[in-house]
Structure formats: structure tokens, C-alpha cells
């Protein structure tokens, strides 16, 4: 029996025209959309709080928080791999999500009590930085396990639109609710949204058990564990040139993102001294990013990736990153930075991220979960930590904000070359 989220036949017909889903694909696509919506809605309730806490702790100390995040990732990834090796995915994913729900409830209590506010703020910054990558990586691991490469090109853009819709509702809800209910209760709202995501996981697992996976091609087999060791993800990446290239692309993206983040923090801190106005600005940037991303994902991403191919999808953000660094170097102002960040992040969510996830559809199941988790978390946050210290070093040497922007242009250029190689290799692997 096919399972649909609530909605009448007319709504499903309209959705069928909006997304190139065929036969029983639509049901899984809609549940994935709902999962990503609730997941990112909760994340974006927390995001403005994290950004403000980072600046409040001192812009010159951000590299320490990024380093702490990387170290926590080094401990968390083997623990996750060990869980996936022994526990069936149908149980492991809800277990991980509910562990994070418990963490959110703990932060809710600490914030309500007002205990050690500085220490809790720093811990919250690090925890959110770990949490957001882990839960999203798990989401995409399951989706690349569920869908084939062709289906990913057609459907991942629409699924990603669910995340962008949630990322629109999240900051809007945070802005409306923070006054009436306070910061601590916003954390409780995020916990409830994560629990809703966990429920969507259960619906997709049930759909697979009822025969949906067979209609899609590769069986999900949610009852089977992956086997292997806690350190399998590390070894899988370093033994595969393809996975190493994905790791390199992720690292280069992280390097560019962190440089822009530090430049943004310095520009905003200098231009806007008031904490509340800074939080409002971050929320406005998030809103513009996600409006743009949602429009692109809903209307164009699937057709762009199917028509123009992965090379276009993977190359778009590196090319834009080079242009953004050149623009900031020429005019390091609040407006230039805001537009650069909005366009780059919007195209990352709308096009580049769905294209990068398609790369995993030609890999085995252990690679999709363990190697992907290592790349999405340890490699990404390692790039954050490395670029944070690199930026601090350049600043200590007296390099201006414009000079640091120019220094990042070669990173974007190298990322463009890796993107084109990955697209060609994925096409060869897909053909067998």
C-alpha cells in the first residue's frame, strides 16, 4: 500500500507536475520533502542564536570554536560508524536523531536556569556546528541509498526544496517567537521539529518495507546493518580516488565558506555594534538565501541537472565563489558581502548540494553512510578549523580584508577543476 503525507488527489496531481516523479516515486519523494522541511526548519530556528553567540564570544576567538568543533567531530564520527556497523539503519537513524533531541532538551534546561552562560554559549555554538552537519549528512545518506543516480538528478532538487522551505519558516518563526517565549523555548521548538523529522524517517522505512524500494530499483533493506568497523569511513575515503576527490571538493568548499564567514563577521561587527540588530541582519540574510534557493529548487534544479549535467551543477558555486572574493576585495562593504553570501549560499543549497549528493548514488551502501559521514563532518569541519587559523594568521601578518579575499581566489579555482573531474568520473561509473 502506498503512503502519502496528508493531502487530496488534486494536490498530489499538482505536485506530480512540479516534480518529475514517476509512479510510486512520488510517495517517497513527498516524505523525504517533509523530512527535510522539519529538519532544516529546526536548524534555522537555532542558526541565528549560534551566529550571535559566535560574535558575542569575540570575533578574534572564532578559530578556537572551529577547532573545538573539529575535535568533537573526530570523536563523533567513529562512534556513528560503530553504531551503523552493528544496528540496522531503520533503528540507527532514529536513535541518532533522538540522542540529539535529548541534547536539545539539556540545553533548554541549562538556558532556563541561566547556569554558566558564557560556557553554555560556547558549548552551544560547538554543539550546533556538529549537530547540523550530522543530521543533514544522515538525511542525504539515506536518500542516496533509496534513489538511483537518474532519480537523484530528477528528484533531489525538489527534495532539497523541502529543506529550503523549512529554512524559510525556521528563521521567520524564530523572529516571531523569540520575544514572546524567549531563547530557551526556541531550543524546545527545535527539539519538537527534530522529533517530527524522526517520524518521517519511520514513514520512509515503512514505505520501503511495503515494496516501495523495489519500485525504485536498489532495495533499501532497512533491517540490515552495515558491518565493518568504527574506522571504516576513514579507510574507505583514503582507498578511493573518487571519494578522495569528493573529500577535496568538500574541503575546498569549506575553506572558501569559512573565509567568507570570517570576513562577514568582521564587516558586520564593525558596521553594526548592536547585538539585536546583528541577529536581525543574520536572519534577513538567511531569509533571502532560502527564498532564492526554494524558488530555484522548485522550478529549475531537477531540469538543470538532467539537462546541463553534473559538471554544470558542481561548477556553479566554485565559479561564483571566485567572483564573490573578487567583489569583496574590490569593495569590502556590508552590502557587497550580503549579496555575495546570499547568492553563493542560495546556489549551494539549490544546485551544488543536490549535485554533490548525486555523486554518492553510484557507490556502495557502506560508502554512502560511513565514508559520506566522514567527508560531510570531519573533512568539512577540518576545513573550517584549518581556514580559521589560516585567516587568523593572515590577519596577524597585517593582511587587509581585501587582501585575504584575493588570497582565497585560487581555492575557488582549484575547486572548479575538481568539480569537472568528479562529474566526468561519476558519468563513467554510472555507465558501468
N, C-alpha and C positions, 0 to 999 in steps of 0.2 A: 504493500500500500504506500502510495506516495504521500509525503508530508509537506505541507506548505505553512509558512507563517500566516497569521490571520489575514484575510483579505478575500474579496469576492472574485468571481471569474473575470469580470471586466478589468479589475486592477491587474490580474495576472496576465491578461492579454496585452495590456499597455506595457507591462514590464518585459514581456516577450519581444515586443517591438523595439524596446530600448536597449536590450542586450541580446547578442547573438547566441542565445542558449537553445539547444536542440533536444527535443524530447524531455527525458527525465532530468537533464542537466539543470533546468530552471529551479527545481526544488532545492538542490544542494547550493546553487548559487545564491538563492534568497536567504537561506540560513547562514551562509558564510557572510553575506552582506550584513545581516542582523548581528552576527558575532562581532564583526569588525566595527560596526557602529557603536555598540555598547562598550567595546574595549577602548576605542580612541576617545569616546565621549568622557569616560572616566579619566583617561590620561590627560586630557586637555582641561579637565577640572583642576588637576594638580599642577599642570605646567606653569601657569603664571606664578603660583606660590613658589615653585622651585627656582624660577629665574630671579625673582625678587630676593629670595634668601641668598642666592649666589652673590648678588651685588651687595647686599647688606653685610655679608661677611668680608667684603673687601675685594675689589677687582684684582688687586695685586696678589691675592691668595687663591685665586681660582685654580691655578695649576695644581695646588695641593689637593683640592677636592677632586679634580680629574684623576690624579694619581691614586687617591684612595678608592675611587670608583673602579679603576683598572685592577687594583689588588683584590677587591671584593669579587670582581668577575673571575679572576684566576682561581679563586676558591669555589665559586658557584658553578662554573661550567663542568668540572669533573663530577660534582655532586649530581647535577642534572643528568649527565651521561650515565652515571651509575644507576640512577632511577630508571632511565629509559631502557637500560640493558636488562633490567630484571622485572619491570612492571609493564603490563600491556598498555598500549597507548590510550585505550579507552578509559583506563583508570589513571594513568600517569599525568595526563594533561589536566584533568580536574583537580588532582592532588596538588600540582604546582600552583594552579590558579588560586586554590583555597588557602594555600600557605601564604600567598601574597595578600589575600583578604584578611587573614589573621594579623599580618604585619600592619596593614592599614588600620585595623581596629586598635592595635597597640599605639600607633601614632596618634590616633583620635584621643585615647585616654591621656597620653603624655601632654598633648596640646591643651586639652581641657584643664588638666591640673596645673599647667604652666611650669612644669618641672624643668630645670636646667635649659632655659630657652635657647641659648647660643649653641650648646651641644646638640640639642634636638634639631635645631635648624640645619646644622651641618650634616647630621646623620640623615635627615630628611632629603637633603639635596643629593647625597650619595645614593641613598636607597631608591629614590625616584629614577635616578640615572641608570641604575641596574635594572630596576623593575620594567621600565618602558621598553628596553631592548629585549628583555627575556620574553615578556608576554607576546610581543609582536612577532618575534622570531618563531615562537611556538605556533602561532597562528599560521604563518606562511609555510612552516614545515608541514603542517597537516594539509594545507591546501595543495602544495606541490606533490604530496603523497596521493591526494584524491583525484587530481586532474592531470591529464596528459599535456604535452608541450603545446599541441594545437589548441586544446581547450583553454590553457592558460593564456595564450595570446588573445583569444576571443573574450574570455570571461574575467580575467584578473583586473582589468581596468574598471569594470562595473563593480566588482567586489571591493576594490580599493576605494570606490566612491562611497561605500558604506562607512569606511573609516573617515573620509573627509567630511561626510555629513555629521558623524559623531564629533569630529574635531571642530565643527561649526557650533554645534549645540553645547559642547563642553564649556568653552570659554564664555559663551553667552550666559549659560546657567551660572557659572562661577561669578560673573559680574553682577547678575541679578540677585544671587543668594548670599554673597559674602557679607553684605550689610545686615540683612535680617537674621541670618543664622550663624554667622561667624566662620572663621577659618577652620576650626576643629570639625565642625559639622560638614564642611565641604569634603573633608577627608572621608567622613562616613558616607556621603553621597557617592564618592569614587568607589568605595568598597561595595556598595549595592550594585553599581554598574558592572563591576568585575564579576560579581555573582551572577548577573544576568548573562554575561559572556560565557560563563561556565555552563549555564543551562543550554545555551546554543550549541556548545560542544556536544552535549548529550544528544541533542536532536540530530546533529550530523552523524554521530556514531550510530544512532538508531536507524537513520536513513540508509547507511551503508550495510547494516545487518539485514535490512529488509530487501536487499538486492539492488540498491541504487548504485553501489560501487561497480557492480558488474556491467551496468549500463554505461558507465563512464570509461571502462577499459581496465586499468590496473586495480586489483582488489585492494581495499584498504586494510583488510584483516586486522581490525582494531583490537582483537583479543590477543594477538601475538606480541611478545616483547622482542626487542631488537638484538639482544645478546651482546657479546663483546665486553669491553672493559670501560672503566670510568674515563680512561685517557684515549679512547678510540678516536674521538673527534680530532685531537691534535695530530695523530698519526695519519689519518685519512687525508687531511689537508696537505701535509708535507710530502706525501707519496704521490700526489696527483698534480700534474702541471695545470690542469683545468681548474681545480679547486684553489691552487696557489694563485692563479690569475684572478679568480673571484676575490680571494683574500686581499690581493694587491689593489684591486679596484675599490674594495670596501675601505681599505686603509687610506688610499688617496682621497676618497670622498670625505672620510673623517678628518683628514688633515686640512682640507680646504674648508670644511664646515667649522672646525674649531678656530681657525684663523679668523674667519668672518665673525664668529661668536665673540672672540676677544676684542676685535675691532669694534663690533657693535656695542659691547659693554663699555668700552672707553668713551665712545662717542655719546652714548646715552647718559652715562654718569656725568660727563662734562656739561651736556646740554640741559639735563633735567635733574635738579638736585632733590626734588620731592619724591619720596618713596611711592606714594599713591599714584602720582602721575606716571612714574616709570612702569608700574604694574599695568596701568590702563594702556600705555603705549604697547607693551608686550602683547596684551590681549588684542589690541587693534591689529597688530601685525599678524598674529595668529589667525584672526578672523579673515583678513584679506587673502592670506595664503590659502586658506581652506575653501573660501568661496571660489577662487580661481581653480584650485585643484578639483573640487567637486564638479564644476562645470566641464572641465576638460575630461575627467574620468567618465562622466555620464554620457558625454556626446562624442568623444573622439578617441580615447586611448585604445580601445579594442580595435578600432578600424585602422588607427595609425600603426600599431604593432603588427597587425595582419597584413596591411598594405605596404608599409615602408620598411618593415622588418626590425629585428632586434638591434641591428647596427645603429639605426636612427634613434631608437629608444634609449640605448645605453650611452650614446654620444652627446645627446642634447644637453644634459646638465654639465658635463665637463666643459663643453664649449661656452655655455652661459657663465660658468664659474670664472673662466679666463676673462670674459667681458666684465663681470662684476668686479674682479680685482683691479682691472684697469680703470674702471669708473671710479672706484673708491680712491685709488691712487691719485686720480686727476682732481677729484672733489670729495674729500673725506667729510661729508656733512650728514646730518641726521636723515634728510630726505633721500639722498643717494643711497645710503646704507639700507634704509627701509625698503626702497623699491628693489634694490638688488637682492635682499633677503627674501622678499615676498615672491619675486619671480623665480629665484633659484629653488626655494623650498617648495613652491607650488608645482613646478615642473618635476621636481624629485618625486613628490607624492603621486602626481598624476601620471607620469610617463616612466621615469627612470626606475623607480622602485618596482612597479609591476614587471618591467622588462628584466630587471635583475632576478626577480623570483622565477621567471620562466627558465633561467639558466639551470635551475635545480631540477626541473622536470625530467631531464634525461639521465639523472643519477639514481643510484640505488637508495633503498629506504634508510639504511644506516647513515649514509652521507647526507640525506635530507634532514635528519634530526640532529645527529651528533656533530658532523662537520659543519653544518649550517649554523648550529648554535654557537660553535667556537668562533666562526667567522663573524656572525652578527653581534656577538657580545665582546669576547676577548680582543679580537682584532680591531673592532670598531673603537672600543674604549681604550685600547692600547694606542691607537692613532690619536685619540683625544689627549691622552697623557703626554705622548711624545710631542705633539704640536703645541700643547700648552707650555711645556718647558722651552721649546724652541722659540715660541713667541716671547716668553719672558726673557730669554737670552738675548734675542734681537733688541728688545726694548732696553735691556741693561747696557747694551753696546751703544745706545743712543739712536738707533734706527727709528725714524719717524713712522707714524701710522701709514703714510703714503708709501714709504719705503718697504714696510712689511707687506703691504698689499702687492707690490711689484715682485717681491721675493716669492710669493705664492703662485704666480702665474705659471712657472714651469711645472708645478704639481698638477695643475689643471690640464696642461698639455700632455703630460705623461698619462694621465687618466684617460684622455681621449684615445691614445694609442692602444692602451689595454682594452678599452671598450670594443674597439673594432676587432681585435684579435679574438676576444671572447665570443662575439657574435658569430664570427666565421667558424670557430670551433664548435659552438653549440649546434649550428646548422649541420655540420658534418656528423656529429654524434646523433642527432635526431634521425638522420637518414640511415644510420646503422653502419 
